[in-house]
Amino acid sequence: MQDPKRQIVHRLKIANGHLEKVIKMVEDDAYCIDIVHQSLAVQSALKKADEIVLENHLKNCVASEIRQGKTGSAIKEVMEVLKKK
């Protein structure tokens, strides 16, 4: 499995590239549906980056908190993030 940090940076760079394309398309008065498709690609890349970050957090930080007996606060923190989705 790839290093999570590399995966996250890769996904963020993909999102950035798509976002730059969306901005250019808007500036150039591109077809609206094409802009939406490109915007959805940005959102998809960001969602994947979020998934990798969260998985890494669960495997490392949350697991460590649970081992230290801080289960309640670890669960509360993750639930707060999920509520924002």
N, C-alpha and C positions, 0 to 999 in steps of 0.2 A: 504494500500500500504506500502511496505517496505521502510525503510529509504534509500535514495539514496546512502549515503556513504557506507552502508553495502552492497548494491547491487553492487556498483562499486568495492569494495574490493573483494567481492566474485568472480566477473567476472575476475578480475586481477589474483586472485589465481588460477582460472581454467586455464587461459592463461599460467601462469607460469608453472603449472603442465604439460600442453601439450608441452610447449617449452622444459622443461627438458627431456620429452620423445623423442622429435625430436632430441635433441643433443645426447642422448643415442643411438638412432636408427642409426644416422650417424656414431657415433663411432664404432658401432657394425656391420657396413656395411649391414644394413637392406635393404629390397627390396625398390627400389626407389619410387614406387607408394605408398607404405605404409607410407613412409616419407612425401610425398606430402600431403596425407590425414591428417596426424597428424599436419603438418604445416598449413593446411587450418583450422583445429580446433583452432589453436592458433589465427589465423587472425579473425576467427568468434567471439571468446571470446573477443578479443580486440575491435572489431567493436561494439559489444553489450555494452561494458564498455563505449566507446566513445558516444554512443547514450544516455546512461543514464546521463553521465556528461553533454552533450549538452542540454538535456531536462531540467535537473535541473538548468543549467545556464539560459536558456530561461525563466523558471518559476520564478526565483528569481532575478538574476542580471539584465537581460535585462528588465524585467518588472519594476524593480526599476529605471533603467536608463530612461525608457520611462516616468514613473510618474514624474521624475525630469526634463522632457523636453529635454532629451539628446537622442532623438530617432535616429538621424542621426549617431551618434558615435556608438550606440548600434547595429544598423543594419550593419554598416560597419565592426565592429568587427566580427560578426557572418558570414558575407559574406566572409571575409578573411579566416576563418576556412574552410568554405565550398569549397573554391577555392583550398585548399590543398588536398582535398579528391581525 
